[in-house]
Amino acid sequence: MLTSKQRAHLRSMAQSYSPIFYIGKLGITDEVVHQLDNAINARELIKIGVQENCEYTAREAADIIAEKLGADAVAVIGRKFVLYRQSRDPKKRVIELE
């Protein structure tokens, strides 16, 4: 669970990020979850977009994916959302939180 200070720090970091995945009309499949798991392992902080033809809102998609990945939903803005999960490998940790 992130504190509000940590969440604000992560939100400010993610401002310059572009979405690396888009959730479309096929929704949240196991393959999408697997790819997102690989991405969040490598980066710790990722931004995802939700296309208009998706059955989920950005908030719904963020909550579902965060639960499946064991991640925290940092921010939901419009049709985009940001997820954070600390790397499980201490040597690969990129983001230091207080």
Backbone as a ProteinNet text record, in pm:
[ID]
protein_1_A
[PRIMARY]
MLTSKQRAHLRSMAQSYSPIFYIGKLGITDEVVHQLDNAINARELIKIGVQENCEYTAREAADIIAEKLGADAVAVIGRKFVLYRQSRDPKKRVIELE
[TERTIARY]
84.1	0	88.6	58	136	79.2	169.1	125	91.6	25.5	-10.4	114.6	218.6	344.2	411.3	412.8	470.4	390.1	258.5	170.1	193.1	207.3	232.2	366.5	467.3	599.1	591.5	523	508.2	426.1	321.5	240.6	325.2	410.4	495.2	595.8	647	738.6	667.8	544.3	470.4	418.2	422	370.4	438	566.1	640.1	633.9	574.5	565.3	455.7	476.9	372.7	316.9	191.2	136.3	214	245.5	317.4	223.2	100.7	-1.5	-134.5	-218.9	-356.6	-449.4	-553.8	-655.7	-766.8	-801.1	-898.6	-1023.1	-1083.1	-1212.2	-1203.2	-1085.1	-1071	-1066.9	-1049.5	-1052.2	-922.6	-933.6	-818	-803.7	-719.7	-698.2	-578.8	-562	-447.1	-315.9	-315.9	-195.8	-158.6	-257.6	-232.4	-175.9	-234.6	-186.9	-43.1	-11.7	124.7	223.4	187.9	276.2	293.8	186.5	195.6	281.1	272.6	355.3	503.4	537.1	676.2	721.2	634.7	669.2	687.8	599.2	609.7	728.4	767.4	888.5	1011.9	1014.2	1129.8	1132.4	1014.4	1010.1	961.3	884	820.4	704.1	711.7	607.5	567.9	440.4	396.3	266.3	249.1	126.1	54.7	-76.8	-158.9	-277.9	-314.9	-430.2	-546.2	-666.2	-787.2	-854.5	-872	-933.9	-1084.8	-1144.4	-1287.8	-1374.6	-1326.7	-1407.9	-1393.1	-1324.8	-1307.6	-1432.5	-1466.9	-1585.3	-1563.1	-1438	-1404.8	-1372.4	-1402.6	-1353	-1207.4	-1136.3	-996.5	-988	-1080	-1079.4	-1103.2	-1199.3	-1227.7	-1108.2	-1049.1	-933.2	-816.5	-793.8	-683.9	-701.6	-822.5	-849.4	-832.1	-883.8	-874.5	-729.8	-657.2	-518	-429.7	-450.5	-371.6	-390.5	-512.6	-539.6	-469.8	-476.6	-415	-262.9	-204.7	-58.1	-2.7	-89.2	-42	26	-25.7	32.8	-59.6	-11.8	-91.3	-129.5	-256.8	-300.8	-262.1	-170.4	-118.1	-210.6	-255.8	-340.3	-426.5	-544.2	-632.4	-672.5	-633.3	-663.1	-720.4	-845.3	-910.7	-916.4	-856.1	-855.2	-720.4	-639.5	-507.9	-495.5	-411.3	-384.2	-240.2	-192.6	-54.3	-53.7	31.3	46.6	190	206	339	345.4	456	487.1	637.6	683.5	827	880.6	997.9	1059.4	1086	1062.5	1084.4	1231.7	1311.9	1456.1	1521.6	1581.8	1641.7	1747.3	1811.9	1913.8	1852.7	1726.2	1660.1	1573	1572.3	1488.9	1540.4	1451.5	1487.3	1437.1	1319.1	1253.3	1269.8	1321.4	1337.3	1226.1	1147.6	1041.5	1078.2	1036.4	1063.9	970.4
-118.1	0	124.4	214.6	336	448.4	531.2	650.9	758.6	864.2	971.1	1040.9	1051.3	1113	1027	896.5	805.4	808.7	809.6	813.4	942.2	1054.1	1182.1	1179.8	1120.8	1110.3	1025.2	912.7	825.3	891.8	965.5	1038.1	1139.5	1211.3	1312	1245.8	1129.4	1056.4	1011.6	967.9	910.5	1014.9	1142.1	1246.9	1244.3	1217.3	1221.4	1087.8	987.3	855.9	854.1	774.1	745.3	606.4	582.3	448.6	343.6	231.8	124.8	13.5	13.5	-83.2	-10.6	-66.4	-18.3	-137	-119	-221.3	-188.1	-282.4	-257.3	-341.7	-372.2	-441.5	-584.8	-645.2	-781.8	-784.4	-669.6	-660.2	-704.9	-754.4	-792.9	-944.7	-989.6	-1133.2	-1179.4	-1310.7	-1365.8	-1324.1	-1315.4	-1274.4	-1129.7	-1043.2	-902.8	-894.1	-969.2	-969	-1020	-1123.9	-1178	-1073.8	-1005.1	-902.4	-785.6	-746.4	-638.7	-679.1	-805.8	-856.5	-845.8	-883.2	-871.2	-725.4	-637.8	-495.7	-434.2	-466.4	-406.4	-464.5	-588.7	-645.1	-567.1	-526.2	-456.5	-308.4	-244.4	-98.8	-49.3	-127.8	-94.7	3.9	99.3	199.7	202.8	174.8	171.4	249	303.6	374.4	294.9	281	200.7	285.4	272	342.6	247.4	301.7	224.2	287.2	208.3	259.5	272.7	354.8	381.8	258.5	162.6	43.1	-64.6	-35	-130.5	-129.9	-247.2	-258.3	-201.2	-175.2	-124.7	23.7	91.3	227.1	216.1	326.4	324.2	280.7	327.1	290.7	140.8	86.1	-57.3	-139.7	-101.6	-174.2	-165.2	-47.7	-29.4	-119.7	-124.5	-207	-356	-401.2	-542.4	-583.9	-504.2	-539.4	-528.5	-425.9	-410.9	-531.8	-578.6	-696.4	-819.9	-839.7	-957.6	-954.8	-834.8	-822.8	-803.5	-777	-745.4	-609.4	-517.6	-384.1	-280.4	-156.3	-44.9	45.4	84.4	183.1	320.5	385.9	514.4	628.8	629.7	738.7	690.7	750.1	727.2	865.8	895.7	1026.4	1003.9	1039	1020	873	838	699.5	632.7	688.4	631.9	607.9	510.2	486.1	440.1	456.3	425.4	319.3	217.5	110.7	106.9	70.3	55.6	-75.1	-144.9	-261.3	-267.1	-274.2	-281.9	-412.7	-404	-522.6	-625.9	-750.6	-857.7	-889.3	-847.4	-868.2	-739.6	-741.1	-618.4	-554.8	-634.5	-579.8	-500.8	-526.6	-460.8	-343	-307.8	-198.1	-65.8	8	134.2	252	238.2	347.4	328.5	431.3	428.8	512.7	452.4	522.8	533.6	643.6	663.2	579.8
0	0	0	-88.9	-103.1	-17	34.7	106.2	3.6	47.1	-46.7	-99.8	-18.6	-62.4	-170.5	-151.4	-250.4	-379.5	-366.4	-482.9	-562.6	-493.6	-561	-633.7	-571.8	-635	-761.8	-755.2	-871.4	-981.6	-942.8	-1042.1	-1116.5	-1043.8	-1108.9	-1202.5	-1166.4	-1254.2	-1381.6	-1368.9	-1481.1	-1578.9	-1542.2	-1631.5	-1767.4	-1769.6	-1895.9	-1971.3	-1911.3	-1975	-2081.3	-2182.6	-2281.8	-2251.4	-2284.7	-2262.1	-2342.1	-2276.7	-2346	-2390.6	-2339.5	-2378.3	-2391.8	-2476.5	-2488.5	-2473.9	-2394.2	-2377.1	-2476.8	-2563.6	-2669.7	-2655.8	-2769.6	-2769.4	-2719.2	-2722.1	-2669.4	-2516.8	-2455.3	-2310.1	-2245.9	-2124.6	-2044	-2052.1	-2142.3	-2161.9	-2079.9	-2069	-1997.3	-2062.9	-2195.7	-2268.4	-2235.9	-2228.1	-2192.9	-2051.5	-1959.5	-1820.5	-1814.5	-1891.7	-1894.2	-1947	-2055.5	-2111.2	-2014.3	-1947.1	-1849.8	-1730.5	-1691.7	-1581.6	-1617.9	-1740.7	-1785.9	-1788.4	-1835.2	-1844.2	-1706.1	-1613.9	-1481	-1402.9	-1434.2	-1374.3	-1417.2	-1543	-1598	-1560.2	-1553.7	-1538.1	-1402.7	-1333	-1205.5	-1218.5	-1309.1	-1326.2	-1473.7	-1501.6	-1641.4	-1657.8	-1778	-1812.4	-1920.7	-1904.5	-1994.2	-2039.8	-2165.3	-2219.2	-2243.4	-2237.3	-2263.9	-2385.7	-2490.2	-2612	-2594.7	-2680.4	-2669	-2689.8	-2770.1	-2796.9	-2689.1	-2580.6	-2470.5	-2382.7	-2330.9	-2245.6	-2105.2	-2068.4	-1935.6	-1938.9	-1828.5	-1811.4	-1766.1	-1766.3	-1721.5	-1574.7	-1490.7	-1347.9	-1330.4	-1403.2	-1393.1	-1439.3	-1552.6	-1604.6	-1507.9	-1450.9	-1355.9	-1233.8	-1181.4	-1063.3	-1093.7	-1207.9	-1244.6	-1266.3	-1344.6	-1375.6	-1251.7	-1170.5	-1047.6	-956.4	-945.8	-862.3	-917.6	-1049.6	-1110.9	-1101	-1104.9	-1101.5	-960	-864.7	-731.2	-728.9	-809.8	-823.4	-759	-753.6	-703.2	-818.9	-824.4	-922.6	-867.4	-935.1	-888.5	-927.9	-1052.8	-1101.4	-1216.7	-1226.9	-1341.3	-1392.2	-1514.9	-1573.1	-1712.2	-1729.1	-1857.9	-1894.6	-2008.6	-2056.1	-2032.5	-1942.6	-1912.3	-1762.5	-1728.6	-1587.7	-1569	-1446.7	-1412.7	-1303.6	-1322.6	-1223.7	-1174.2	-1046.6	-987.1	-910.4	-927.7	-844.3	-830	-706.9	-682.5	-738.8	-802.1	-860.7	-752.1	-785.7	-687.9	-671.5	-768.1	-763	-712.9	-593.6	-538.1	-629.8	-713.4	-802.6	-917.9	-950.1	-1062.9	-1020.4	-893.9	-848.1	-902	-965.1	-1028.7	-946.1	-888.8	-817.8	-667.7	-603.5	-458.5	-395.1	-310	-238.5	-91.2	-31.8	111.4	194.7
[MASK]
++++++++++++++++++++++++++++++++++++++++++++++++++++++++++++++++++++++++++++++++++++++++++++++++++

